[in-house]
Amino acid sequence: MIDELRQYTFTAESWERYWKLFNNLCMPIRGNDFGSLQGLWLEQVGSTVTFRHVWRYESLDARARLRAELLKVDDWREKFLPQAACHVADQHLQVLIPRAEGEGLEVAAARYLHVYRCSTGKAAGIIQQINGVASSARKNLCGLWATEFPNPNQIVAMTSSEEAPLLALNTEVEIETRLLKPLDCRSDPSVA
């Protein structure tokens, strides 16, 4: 199984237009037929709006096949993509391998995104440490992933609390934390 974290950057004005397209065209066209939507989040820093969403696939091959099938859908190609593209200032995606152990993790409940940038070859050990902490310390964990690409020395964690899962790290790790506003397809897109 893989997850794909998609990140789009907008101006506030472009975001509101895109969000309407996402709700009125994107989701009715694709639903969960071309990957399973795990969660949607919004972040605003100054006048920049970042929209993140996670899609789940059985494998990289399944993702490639489903994306190819989606491109065959006329409404996707001819209606959604042309209207949406002009609003997106930047697009970035990451392929993530779920690594959280245990049951009951709910990605959509995440309020914080923590990105661990590790020294080469150290990511697996840090994931093992995070999975090894007591269940009480993991209660805020919503998801934990190894990054397949673009950076295999990066870990992504989503939590319901601001504190990143931080352990006794014996290696140099940079942790970036971002505040997320969870969305659903009925959410008010306002960023003000």
CYANA upper distance limits for C-alpha pairs under 8 A (distance plus 0.5 A):
  1 MET  CA     56 ARG  CA      7.78
  1 MET  CA     57 TYR  CA      6.40
  1 MET  CA     58 GLU  CA      4.90
  1 MET  CA     59 SER  CA      5.60
  1 MET  CA     97 ILE  CA      7.44
  1 MET  CA     98 PRO  CA      7.83
  2 ILE  CA     56 ARG  CA      6.38
  2 ILE  CA     57 TYR  CA      5.91
  2 ILE  CA     58 GLU  CA      6.74
  2 ILE  CA     59 SER  CA      6.12
  2 ILE  CA     60 LEU  CA      7.37
  2 ILE  CA     95 VAL  CA      7.33
  2 ILE  CA     96 LEU  CA      6.27
  2 ILE  CA     97 ILE  CA      5.49
  2 ILE  CA     98 PRO  CA      7.05
  3 ASP  CA     54 VAL  CA      6.87
  3 ASP  CA     55 TRP  CA      6.01
  3 ASP  CA     56 ARG  CA      4.89
  3 ASP  CA     57 TYR  CA      6.69
  3 ASP  CA     95 VAL  CA      6.47
  3 ASP  CA     96 LEU  CA      5.52
  3 ASP  CA     97 ILE  CA      6.75
  3 ASP  CA     98 PRO  CA      7.50
  4 GLU  CA     54 VAL  CA      5.93
  4 GLU  CA     55 TRP  CA      5.66
  4 GLU  CA     56 ARG  CA      6.87
  4 GLU  CA     57 TYR  CA      8.47
  4 GLU  CA     93 LEU  CA      7.28
  4 GLU  CA     94 GLN  CA      6.16
  4 GLU  CA     95 VAL  CA      5.15
  4 GLU  CA     96 LEU  CA      6.37
  5 LEU  CA     52 ARG  CA      7.31
  5 LEU  CA     53 HIS  CA      6.30
  5 LEU  CA     54 VAL  CA      5.05
  5 LEU  CA     55 TRP  CA      7.22
  5 LEU  CA     93 LEU  CA      6.06
  5 LEU  CA     94 GLN  CA      5.68
  5 LEU  CA     95 VAL  CA      7.00
  5 LEU  CA     96 LEU  CA      7.69
  6 ARG  CA     52 ARG  CA      6.01
  6 ARG  CA     53 HIS  CA      5.87
  6 ARG  CA     54 VAL  CA      6.78
  6 ARG  CA     91 GLN  CA      7.98
  6 ARG  CA     92 HIS  CA      6.56
  6 ARG  CA     93 LEU  CA      4.95
  6 ARG  CA     94 GLN  CA      7.11
  7 GLN  CA     50 THR  CA      7.19
  7 GLN  CA     51 PHE  CA      6.15
  7 GLN  CA     52 ARG  CA      4.95
  7 GLN  CA     53 HIS  CA      7.26
  7 GLN  CA     91 GLN  CA      6.28
  7 GLN  CA     92 HIS  CA      5.65
  7 GLN  CA     93 LEU  CA      6.49
  8 TYR  CA     50 THR  CA      6.15
  8 TYR  CA     51 PHE  CA      5.70
  8 TYR  CA     52 ARG  CA      7.00
  8 TYR  CA     88 VAL  CA      6.87
  8 TYR  CA     89 ALA  CA      7.85
  8 TYR  CA     90 ASP  CA      6.18
  8 TYR  CA     91 GLN  CA      5.06
  8 TYR  CA     92 HIS  CA      6.98
  9 THR  CA     48 THR  CA      7.37
  9 THR  CA     49 VAL  CA      6.19
  9 THR  CA     50 THR  CA      5.05
  9 THR  CA     51 PHE  CA      6.93
  9 THR  CA     88 VAL  CA      6.51
  9 THR  CA     89 ALA  CA      5.91
  9 THR  CA     90 ASP  CA      5.54
  9 THR  CA     91 GLN  CA      6.98
 10 PHE  CA     14 SER  CA      6.26
 10 PHE  CA     15 TRP  CA      5.85
 10 PHE  CA     48 THR  CA      6.46
 10 PHE  CA     49 VAL  CA      5.55
 10 PHE  CA     50 THR  CA      6.82
 10 PHE  CA     51 PHE  CA      8.49
 10 PHE  CA     87 HIS  CA      7.19
 10 PHE  CA     88 VAL  CA      6.03
 10 PHE  CA     89 ALA  CA      5.86
 10 PHE  CA     90 ASP  CA      7.84
 11 THR  CA     15 TRP  CA      6.49
 11 THR  CA     47 SER  CA      6.62
 11 THR  CA     48 THR  CA      5.73
 11 THR  CA     49 VAL  CA      6.35
 11 THR  CA     89 ALA  CA      8.15
 12 ALA  CA     16 GLU  CA      7.05
 12 ALA  CA     47 SER  CA      6.72
 12 ALA  CA     48 THR  CA      7.05
 12 ALA  CA     49 VAL  CA      6.48
 12 ALA  CA    191 VAL  CA      7.41
 13 GLU  CA     17 ARG  CA      7.23
 14 SER  CA     18 TYR  CA      6.58
 14 SER  CA     87 HIS  CA      5.58
 14 SER  CA     88 VAL  CA      7.90
 15 TRP  CA     19 TRP  CA      6.48
 15 TRP  CA     49 VAL  CA      7.35
 15 TRP  CA     87 HIS  CA      7.55
 15 TRP  CA    189 PRO  CA      8.19
 16 GLU  CA     20 LYS  CA      6.99
 16 GLU  CA    189 PRO  CA      6.36
 16 GLU  CA    190 SER  CA      7.44
 17 ARG  CA     21 LEU  CA      7.04
 17 ARG  CA     87 HIS  CA      7.98
 18 TYR  CA     22 PHE  CA      6.54
 18 TYR  CA     84 ALA  CA      6.48
 18 TYR  CA     87 HIS  CA      6.78
 18 TYR  CA     88 VAL  CA      8.45
 19 TRP  CA     23 ASN  CA      6.72
 19 TRP  CA    189 PRO  CA      6.95
 20 LYS  CA     24 ASN  CA      6.39
 21 LEU  CA     25 LEU  CA      5.81
 21 LEU  CA     26 CYS  CA      6.95
 21 LEU  CA     80 PHE  CA      7.53
 21 LEU  CA     83 GLN  CA      8.25
 21 LEU  CA     84 ALA  CA      7.29
 22 PHE  CA     26 CYS  CA      5.09
 22 PHE  CA     27 MET  CA      6.58
 23 ASN  CA     27 MET  CA      6.13
 23 ASN  CA     28 PRO  CA      7.75
 23 ASN  CA    185 CYS  CA      6.36
 23 ASN  CA    186 ARG  CA      8.34
 24 ASN  CA     28 PRO  CA      7.03
 25 LEU  CA     29 ILE  CA      6.47
 25 LEU  CA     76 TRP  CA      8.39
 25 LEU  CA     79 LYS  CA      8.25
 25 LEU  CA     80 PHE  CA      6.44
 26 CYS  CA     30 ARG  CA      6.56
 26 CYS  CA     31 GLY  CA      8.18
 26 CYS  CA     76 TRP  CA      7.76
 26 CYS  CA     80 PHE  CA      6.76
 27 MET  CA     31 GLY  CA      5.29
 29 ILE  CA     75 ASP  CA      7.64
 29 ILE  CA     76 TRP  CA      7.17
 30 ARG  CA     34 PHE  CA      6.44
 30 ARG  CA     70 LEU  CA      7.75
 31 GLY  CA     36 SER  CA      8.41
 32 ASN  CA     36 SER  CA      5.13
 32 ASN  CA     37 LEU  CA      6.73
 34 PHE  CA     63 ARG  CA      8.41
 34 PHE  CA     66 LEU  CA      5.61
 34 PHE  CA     67 ARG  CA      7.12
 34 PHE  CA     69 GLU  CA      8.24
 34 PHE  CA     70 LEU  CA      7.08
 35 GLY  CA     55 TRP  CA      6.26
 35 GLY  CA     56 ARG  CA      6.07
 35 GLY  CA     57 TYR  CA      5.96
 35 GLY  CA     63 ARG  CA      7.66
 35 GLY  CA     66 LEU  CA      7.56
 36 SER  CA     55 TRP  CA      5.78
 36 SER  CA     56 ARG  CA      5.46
 36 SER  CA     57 TYR  CA      7.26
 37 LEU  CA     53 HIS  CA      7.98
 37 LEU  CA     54 VAL  CA      6.55
 37 LEU  CA     55 TRP  CA      5.05
 37 LEU  CA     56 ARG  CA      6.93
 38 GLN  CA     53 HIS  CA      7.88
 38 GLN  CA     54 VAL  CA      5.81
 38 GLN  CA     55 TRP  CA      6.13
 38 GLN  CA     56 ARG  CA      7.22
 38 GLN  CA    107 VAL  CA      6.79
 38 GLN  CA    108 ALA  CA      6.54
 39 GLY  CA     53 HIS  CA      6.05
 39 GLY  CA     54 VAL  CA      6.04
 39 GLY  CA     55 TRP  CA      8.16
 39 GLY  CA    107 VAL  CA      6.75
 39 GLY  CA    108 ALA  CA      4.82
 39 GLY  CA    109 ALA  CA      8.47
 39 GLY  CA    182 PRO  CA      8.07
 39 GLY  CA    183 LEU  CA      8.10
 39 GLY  CA    184 ASP  CA      8.23
 40 LEU  CA     51 PHE  CA      7.92
 40 LEU  CA     52 ARG  CA      6.31
 40 LEU  CA     53 HIS  CA      4.89
 40 LEU  CA     54 VAL  CA      7.33
 40 LEU  CA    108 ALA  CA      7.38
 40 LEU  CA    182 PRO  CA      6.38
 40 LEU  CA    183 LEU  CA      5.69
 40 LEU  CA    184 ASP  CA      6.93
 41 TRP  CA     51 PHE  CA      6.35
 41 TRP  CA     52 ARG  CA      5.65
 41 TRP  CA     53 HIS  CA      6.77
 41 TRP  CA    180 LEU  CA      6.12
 41 TRP  CA    181 LYS  CA      5.69
 41 TRP  CA    182 PRO  CA      4.90
 41 TRP  CA    183 LEU  CA      5.83
 42 LEU  CA     49 VAL  CA      7.62
 42 LEU  CA     50 THR  CA      6.29
 42 LEU  CA     51 PHE  CA      5.24
 42 LEU  CA     52 ARG  CA      6.88
 42 LEU  CA    180 LEU  CA      6.16
 42 LEU  CA    181 LYS  CA      5.40
 42 LEU  CA    182 PRO  CA      6.93
 42 LEU  CA    183 LEU  CA      7.43
 43 GLU  CA     49 VAL  CA      6.27
 43 GLU  CA     50 THR  CA      5.57
 43 GLU  CA     51 PHE  CA      7.03
 43 GLU  CA    178 ARG  CA      8.34
 43 GLU  CA    179 LEU  CA      7.09
 43 GLU  CA    180 LEU  CA      5.90
 43 GLU  CA    181 LYS  CA      6.69
 44 GLN  CA     48 THR  CA      6.19
 44 GLN  CA     49 VAL  CA      4.97
 44 GLN  CA     50 THR  CA      6.70
 44 GLN  CA    191 VAL  CA      7.22
 45 VAL  CA     49 VAL  CA      7.07
 49 VAL  CA    191 VAL  CA      8.17
 57 TYR  CA     62 ALA  CA      6.79
 57 TYR  CA     63 ARG  CA      6.19
 58 GLU  CA     62 ALA  CA      6.38
 58 GLU  CA     63 ARG  CA      7.88
 59 SER  CA     63 ARG  CA      6.71
 60 LEU  CA     64 ALA  CA      6.72
 61 ASP  CA     65 ARG  CA      6.64
 62 ALA  CA     66 LEU  CA      6.50
 63 ARG  CA     67 ARG  CA      6.48
 64 ALA  CA     68 ALA  CA      6.63
 65 ARG  CA     69 GLU  CA      6.73
 66 LEU  CA     70 LEU  CA      6.61
 67 ARG  CA     71 LEU  CA      6.84
 68 ALA  CA     72 LYS  CA      7.24
 69 GLU  CA     73 VAL  CA      7.55
 70 LEU  CA     76 TRP  CA      7.50
 71 LEU  CA     76 TRP  CA      7.13
 71 LEU  CA     77 ARG  CA      6.52
 72 LYS  CA     76 TRP  CA      8.37
 72 LYS  CA     77 ARG  CA      7.80
 73 VAL  CA     77 ARG  CA      6.86
 74 ASP  CA     78 GLU  CA      6.15
 74 ASP  CA     79 LYS  CA      8.13
 75 ASP  CA     79 LYS  CA      5.50
 75 ASP  CA     80 PHE  CA      7.01
 76 TRP  CA     80 PHE  CA      5.49
 76 TRP  CA     81 LEU  CA      6.57
 77 ARG  CA     81 LEU  CA      6.10
 77 ARG  CA     82 PRO  CA      7.77
 78 GLU  CA     82 PRO  CA      6.97
 79 LYS  CA     83 GLN  CA      6.89
 80 PHE  CA     84 ALA  CA      6.37
 81 LEU  CA     85 ALA  CA      6.32
 82 PRO  CA     86 CYS  CA      7.76
 83 GLN  CA     87 HIS  CA      8.30
 84 ALA  CA     88 VAL  CA      7.50
 94 GLN  CA    147 THR  CA      7.44
 94 GLN  CA    148 GLU  CA      8.03
 94 GLN  CA    149 PHE  CA      6.37
 94 GLN  CA    150 PRO  CA      6.68
 95 VAL  CA    147 THR  CA      6.61
 95 VAL  CA    148 GLU  CA      5.93
 95 VAL  CA    149 PHE  CA      6.01
 95 VAL  CA    150 PRO  CA      7.92
 96 LEU  CA    145 TRP  CA      6.11
 96 LEU  CA    146 ALA  CA      6.16
 96 LEU  CA    147 THR  CA      5.03
 96 LEU  CA    148 GLU  CA      5.90
 96 LEU  CA    149 PHE  CA      7.80
 97 ILE  CA    145 TRP  CA      5.68
 97 ILE  CA    146 ALA  CA      5.64
 97 ILE  CA    147 THR  CA      6.73
 97 ILE  CA    148 GLU  CA      6.91
 98 PRO  CA    143 GLY  CA      7.91
 98 PRO  CA    144 LEU  CA      6.48
 98 PRO  CA    145 TRP  CA      4.95
 98 PRO  CA    146 ALA  CA      7.10
 99 ARG  CA    127 ILE  CA      7.73
 99 ARG  CA    143 GLY  CA      8.48
 99 ARG  CA    144 LEU  CA      5.94
 99 ARG  CA    145 TRP  CA      5.50
 99 ARG  CA    146 ALA  CA      6.99
100 ALA  CA    131 ASN  CA      6.89
100 ALA  CA    143 GLY  CA      6.69
100 ALA  CA    144 LEU  CA      5.40
100 ALA  CA    145 TRP  CA      7.43
101 GLU  CA    131 ASN  CA      6.65
105 LEU  CA    141 LEU  CA      7.50
105 LEU  CA    142 CYS  CA      5.45
105 LEU  CA    143 GLY  CA      6.83
106 GLU  CA    110 ALA  CA      7.99
106 GLU  CA    142 CYS  CA      5.61
106 GLU  CA    143 GLY  CA      7.62
107 VAL  CA    142 CYS  CA      5.32
107 VAL  CA    143 GLY  CA      6.07
107 VAL  CA    158 MET  CA      7.58
108 ALA  CA    142 CYS  CA      8.21
108 ALA  CA    182 PRO  CA      7.52
109 ALA  CA    142 CYS  CA      7.16
109 ALA  CA    159 THR  CA      8.35
109 ALA  CA    160 SER  CA      6.94
109 ALA  CA    182 PRO  CA      7.69
110 ALA  CA    142 CYS  CA      6.26
110 ALA  CA    158 MET  CA      6.03
110 ALA  CA    159 THR  CA      5.48
110 ALA  CA    160 SER  CA      5.25
110 ALA  CA    180 LEU  CA      7.85
110 ALA  CA    182 PRO  CA      7.60
111 ARG  CA    158 MET  CA      7.74
111 ARG  CA    159 THR  CA      6.55
111 ARG  CA    160 SER  CA      5.34
111 ARG  CA    161 SER  CA      7.10
111 ARG  CA    162 GLU  CA      8.13
111 ARG  CA    179 LEU  CA      6.66
111 ARG  CA    180 LEU  CA      5.31
111 ARG  CA    181 LYS  CA      6.72
111 ARG  CA    182 PRO  CA      7.13
112 TYR  CA    158 MET  CA      6.09
112 TYR  CA    159 THR  CA      5.78
112 TYR  CA    160 SER  CA      6.70
112 TYR  CA    161 SER  CA      7.03
112 TYR  CA    162 GLU  CA      6.43
112 TYR  CA    177 THR  CA      7.18
112 TYR  CA    178 ARG  CA      6.11
112 TYR  CA    179 LEU  CA      5.27
112 TYR  CA    180 LEU  CA      5.76
113 LEU  CA    156 VAL  CA      7.70
113 LEU  CA    157 ALA  CA      6.53
113 LEU  CA    158 MET  CA      5.18
113 LEU  CA    159 THR  CA      7.19
113 LEU  CA    177 THR  CA      6.07
113 LEU  CA    178 ARG  CA      5.57
113 LEU  CA    179 LEU  CA      7.07
113 LEU  CA    180 LEU  CA      7.36
114 HIS  CA    156 VAL  CA      6.34
114 HIS  CA    157 ALA  CA      5.59
114 HIS  CA    158 MET  CA      6.59
114 HIS  CA    159 THR  CA      8.35
114 HIS  CA    164 ALA  CA      6.70
114 HIS  CA    175 ILE  CA      6.95
114 HIS  CA    176 GLU  CA      6.05
114 HIS  CA    177 THR  CA      4.94
114 HIS  CA    178 ARG  CA      7.00
115 VAL  CA    154 GLN  CA      7.37
115 VAL  CA    155 ILE  CA      6.32
115 VAL  CA    156 VAL  CA      5.25
115 VAL  CA    157 ALA  CA      6.98
115 VAL  CA    174 GLU  CA      8.50
115 VAL  CA    175 ILE  CA      6.01
115 VAL  CA    176 GLU  CA      5.63
115 VAL  CA    177 THR  CA      6.99
116 TYR  CA    154 GLN  CA      5.99
116 TYR  CA    155 ILE  CA      5.44
116 TYR  CA    156 VAL  CA      6.83
116 TYR  CA    173 VAL  CA      6.81
116 TYR  CA    174 GLU  CA      6.18
116 TYR  CA    175 ILE  CA      5.03
116 TYR  CA    176 GLU  CA      7.12
117 ARG  CA    153 ASN  CA      6.75
117 ARG  CA    154 GLN  CA      5.20
117 ARG  CA    155 ILE  CA      7.19
117 ARG  CA    173 VAL  CA      6.10
117 ARG  CA    174 GLU  CA      5.59
117 ARG  CA    175 ILE  CA      6.85
118 CYS  CA    122 LYS  CA      6.46
118 CYS  CA    123 ALA  CA      6.42
118 CYS  CA    153 ASN  CA      5.80
118 CYS  CA    154 GLN  CA      6.37
118 CYS  CA    155 ILE  CA      8.27
118 CYS  CA    171 THR  CA      8.26
118 CYS  CA    172 GLU  CA      7.04
118 CYS  CA    173 VAL  CA      5.28
118 CYS  CA    174 GLU  CA      7.22
119 SER  CA    123 ALA  CA      8.04
119 SER  CA    153 ASN  CA      7.03
119 SER  CA    171 THR  CA      7.74
119 SER  CA    172 GLU  CA      6.90
119 SER  CA    173 VAL  CA      7.32
120 THR  CA    153 ASN  CA      6.22
121 GLY  CA    153 ASN  CA      7.09
122 LYS  CA    126 ILE  CA      7.10
122 LYS  CA    153 ASN  CA      7.50
122 LYS  CA    171 THR  CA      7.96
123 ALA  CA    127 ILE  CA      6.75
123 ALA  CA    146 ALA  CA      7.79
123 ALA  CA    152 PRO  CA      8.35
123 ALA  CA    153 ASN  CA      6.05
123 ALA  CA    154 GLN  CA      6.94
123 ALA  CA    155 ILE  CA      7.01
124 ALA  CA    128 GLN  CA      6.70
124 ALA  CA    146 ALA  CA      8.16
125 GLY  CA    129 GLN  CA      6.78
126 ILE  CA    130 ILE  CA      6.75
126 ILE  CA    169 LEU  CA      7.98
127 ILE  CA    131 ASN  CA      6.66
127 ILE  CA    144 LEU  CA      8.35
127 ILE  CA    146 ALA  CA      8.15
127 ILE  CA    155 ILE  CA      8.04
128 GLN  CA    132 GLY  CA      6.54
129 GLN  CA    133 VAL  CA      7.05
129 GLN  CA    167 LEU  CA      7.44
130 ILE  CA    138 ARG  CA      8.48
130 ILE  CA    165 PRO  CA      6.98
130 ILE  CA    166 LEU  CA      8.04
130 ILE  CA    167 LEU  CA      7.59
131 ASN  CA    138 ARG  CA      8.48
133 VAL  CA    137 ALA  CA      6.85
133 VAL  CA    138 ARG  CA      7.32
134 ALA  CA    138 ARG  CA      7.08
135 SER  CA    139 LYS  CA      6.66
138 ARG  CA    165 PRO  CA      8.11
140 ASN  CA    159 THR  CA      5.76
140 ASN  CA    160 SER  CA      5.56
140 ASN  CA    161 SER  CA      6.52
141 LEU  CA    157 ALA  CA      7.88
141 LEU  CA    158 MET  CA      6.74
141 LEU  CA    159 THR  CA      4.99
141 LEU  CA    160 SER  CA      7.08
141 LEU  CA    165 PRO  CA      8.33
142 CYS  CA    157 ALA  CA      8.01
142 CYS  CA    158 MET  CA      5.77
142 CYS  CA    159 THR  CA      5.45
142 CYS  CA    160 SER  CA      7.18
143 GLY  CA    156 VAL  CA      8.48
143 GLY  CA    157 ALA  CA      6.06
143 GLY  CA    158 MET  CA      5.57
143 GLY  CA    159 THR  CA      7.46
144 LEU  CA    155 ILE  CA      7.90
144 LEU  CA    156 VAL  CA      6.34
144 LEU  CA    157 ALA  CA      4.93
144 LEU  CA    158 MET  CA      7.04
145 TRP  CA    155 ILE  CA      6.27
145 TRP  CA    156 VAL  CA      5.66
145 TRP  CA    157 ALA  CA      6.86
146 ALA  CA    152 PRO  CA      7.63
146 ALA  CA    154 GLN  CA      7.05
146 ALA  CA    155 ILE  CA      5.38
146 ALA  CA    156 VAL  CA      7.04
147 THR  CA    151 ASN  CA      6.65
147 THR  CA    152 PRO  CA      5.58
147 THR  CA    153 ASN  CA      7.57
147 THR  CA    154 GLN  CA      6.06
147 THR  CA    155 ILE  CA      6.32
147 THR  CA    156 VAL  CA      7.58
148 GLU  CA    152 PRO  CA      5.73
157 ALA  CA    164 ALA  CA      8.25
157 ALA  CA    165 PRO  CA      8.40
159 THR  CA    163 GLU  CA      8.43
159 THR  CA    164 ALA  CA      7.84
162 GLU  CA    177 THR  CA      8.20
162 GLU  CA    179 LEU  CA      8.19
164 ALA  CA    177 THR  CA      7.93
169 LEU  CA    173 VAL  CA      8.26
183 LEU  CA    187 SER  CA      6.07
